[in-house]
Each structure stands twice: as structure tokens, then as C-alpha cells.
């Protein structure tokens, strides 16, 4: 399923969602190297890597070459790498333009309403916390991998999980390639539950997709929204009742 839009207008201009999209796009276009070898080195130096997070040590050259966590006490190749910072940096790195575009489109569709519900500060907190939870979940399930984890999809999955809890009846207009791209409007609860379940179909496959991060981020975002659902829904309904100039 490919989401096209949702029938759930935002109450205000989604400033934070726009900023997150702009930062991710600027990072891809102006900071990440476009040369394949340079980009690979840049990613190893700056992105979150499960082996580093579980051993709390930067990768050694042997670990990079062997593509496996050894933890033999040798000096890290990027010895000055700040592992905690790498978890945040990874949320704004992407593996290609299509990767960036797909993630930012999903954030644009689901982020505005979640921003309405949480407010700008709360939304930033949920977004970043979901991304951190997604990265740590991936690392715990794949402690020996030395492949860098890049992309905003874990954080965006958290936003989608929150959207499911807060707006389960909102309509998501989607297309199905097997149906020749005929648009279909589905309740968010159907679209998002199917999306979440589909992640498990990637288990055991060499897909290059960090489905573990998606699942963890989604569950984290849904849990946070569930814990505050009543006041968040009340906030949205109260603001909807106001004239636009007072929102």
C-alpha cells in the first residue's frame, strides 16, 4: 500500500513537520557525500551502528572489514565518534533520494495531525524518542551487525503509531500496485495495522530494511499516545471548536 494523503486536515501549519523534512532534505542534498565510497565512509563515521551501541566502543578496522562485531579491545577506526550523538544523526541520514522521498512523504501525511495533538514541543519529543527507541530496539535484536542504520523511518513509525491511537477512523487514501494504482480510502486503523503486520514479513529476509526499527518505533509511539490519549484528543477537539485565527 502506498499512502497518497489523509482526509484529516491539520488545524495549523505543521511547522515542526516542515522543519524536520527540511533538515532531512538539507542533510541529504548538502551534507551527505554523493560519491559512493565517500558516502560509505561518512556513514560509518556518523551513523548509529548496533555493534557500537551494544559494546559502547567505536568499530575497529577489522570489524568494518569483517562486517561482524568482534569486540577484541582494539582501537576504534573512528575513535572520536560520539555514539549517543550518532543515534540522533542517523535519523537525518538516508541511503538514497528515493529513501528520503518515501520517508518524508509519510511524515508529511501523518505528522501534521500528531503535531496538532502533542503540540510542537511534545511532538519533537515524541519524534526523537521514537527514533531513539527504534534504533535501540534494532541494536538489541541485531547486536553483532556492523551495518550502519540510517533513515528517519523509525521515528516516523513512532508518529504513525501515535496517529493510529489518536485518529483510528481518519481515512487514508492509498493505492495498491496490484490494483493498477486505483485509489482506495481506508480507515487509519486498517491501513496502519496492515502496515505494522507487514513488517514482520521481512523477518529473516535480506531486504536491507530495518523492520525491527519500524516495529519498535511504531510500538513506542503508540504506547506514548495511548498513555495520554484522553488529554490529547481533548486538546484536538477543543482547538477544532475555535475559529482558525484563535488556534
N, C-alpha and C positions, 0 to 999 in steps of 0.2 A: 504494500500500500504506500502510495506517495501522497502526503498531505499537500493540499493546494491552499486552503485557507480555513479559518473557522468562522462560524456565524455567531460571534461573541465579541461585539465591538468593545474596545477599551474605553475607559472613562476619561482618560487624559493621554496626552502624548507620552509614549513609553520611553522616557529619557534614558533610563539606565539600560534598557534593552538596546537602544540605538548606540549608546556608548560602548557596550560590550561587543556589539557587531563591528563597530568602527575600530576598536582596539585589535580585535582578531584579524580584521582585514588589513589594517596597517602593519601588523606584525608579519603577515604573510607577504605582502607586497614590498615592504621596505626594510625588513629586518632579516627574515629567513633567506639564506643564500639560495640562488636559483641553480647554481652548479650542483650536480648530484653529489659529488664527493664532499664538497664544502658543506652542503646541507646536512649530510650524514654526520660529519664531524661536529657541526654546530648542534645537532640534535643530541648526540651523546654527551656533549658538554653542558647542555642546558635543560634537557627534558628529564622527567621522572623515570626511573628505571627500577623495577621491582627488586632486583638483586641488591641495589644500593640501599633501598629503603628497609630491607629485611636485615642486612648486615650492618647498616649505618656507616658504610665505607664506600668511597667512590670506586668505580670499576678499575681493575688493573688492565694493562695492555693485553695480558693473556686472556682475561675474561672477555674482553671485547673480541679478540680473535677467535676464541673457542665458542663464543656465544652461549656460555654457561657460567653459572655462579660457582666460583671455586673457594673464595674467602680464605686465601692462604697467607694473609697478612702482608702481602707485598704493597708497595706504594701505589696509590691510585694514579691513573694516567692523567685525569683532570683533578689534581689533588686539592685545588681550591674550590671545587664545586660545592655549593651550599644546597644540601639535599632537601631541606624544608622549602627553600625558595623554588627548587625545581618542580615541586608538586604544583605550585601556583603557575609557574611559567608554562608548564605543559598544557594548561587549559587554553592557552592562546596560540599554541603552535599547531600546524596542520600538515598533513602528509601530501597535500596537493590542492589545486584550486577546486576540484570537484568535492573533495573532503570538506574544505572550508565552506563552499556554497551550500552543500546539503545541511551542514550543521547550523549555519546562520539562518537559513530558511526556516528550519524547525524552531529555532529560538525566536524568530520574528512571529511565527504563528502562535506559539504557546506562551511566550514570555510576557507579552503586554498585559494579559489578564492576571497572571500571577504577580506581576509588579503592582497592579491595581490593588490586589488583596493584601500583600505584605507591606506595601509602601516601599519607597526607594531604598532606605537603609536595610530594612528587613529582607528585601529581595536580593540585594547584593550579598547579604549574609547567607541566605539560603543557597544562592547560586554557587558561591565559593565553597561553602561547607559541603554541598553535594558533590562538587568536583573533587574535593579532598577525600571524602568518603569513597567515591568511585575509584580513585587511584589506590587508596589503601586496601580496598576490597580486592582489586585486581592483584596487588602485590601479595596479599595473604594467600590468594589462590594460585599464584604463579611465582613463588618466592625465588626460583632459580633462573628465571628468564633475565637476559641482559638486553632485550629489545626495548628501545625507548618507547614510552607511552605518550602519544601526542593526540591532541584534539579536545574540543570542548564538549564532546558527546556525553561524557559522564555527568558534567554539570547540567547540561541541557536535559539529560534523562531525569535529573532531580526536579527540574522545572516541570517536565511532563508528568512526573509522579504527583507533584503538588496540584497540577491542573486537573488530573483525574479526580482527586479528592474534593477539590473546590468547585469544579464545573463539570460534573459527570454527564449532564444532559445536554451540554453545548454540542452543536453539530460541527463535525469536522468534514469538510468537503475533500474527498480523496479520489485518486484514480488508481485503477488496478490494471497493470500492463496486460494481464491475461484477458481483460475485458475490452481491449483496444482503447484504453485510456478514456473510458466513459466515466464522467464524474459521478460519484456517489456520496451522499451526505449521511454520515454515520454518527450516532451519539459518541461523545468522547469516551465514555466507559467501554464501548465496543472497540473503537479504534485503538485506544491505549492498552487495553488488556491484551488484545491480539498482538500489538507491537511488543509488549513485555514478554508474552509467551513465546513469540518468535525468536527471541534472543537465545533461548535455550536450544533451539535447533542448530545453533552454531557450535555448541559444545562438542569438543573432540575433533573439530574440523580445522584445517589450516586455512583460515579465511583472512587473517590479518586484521580482523575486527575484534576489539576487546569487549566481548559481550559481557564478561564478568563486571567490567566497569559500568556498563549500561545498567545491568541488573541492580548493582549495589547503589548507584546514584539514584535510580528510579525509586527503589525501596526507601532510601533515606529521605528524599523529597516528599514522598507520600506520607511517611511517618511524621515528619515535621508538620505538614499541613493538617494531618489528621489530629494531631495534638492541639492545634489551635483553630480547628475548623469553624467552630461556632463564632468566635470573635472576628475571624477573617471574613466569613460570609456576612456577618452583621455589618462589617465595615463596607463591604462592596454594596450591599443593598442600601445602606444609608447614603452613600455617595451617589448612587444611581438616582435617588429621590431628589437630589439637589439640582438646581439649574446648572448648566455647564460652566458658567462663569464662577461658581462657588465651589467647584470640586477641587 
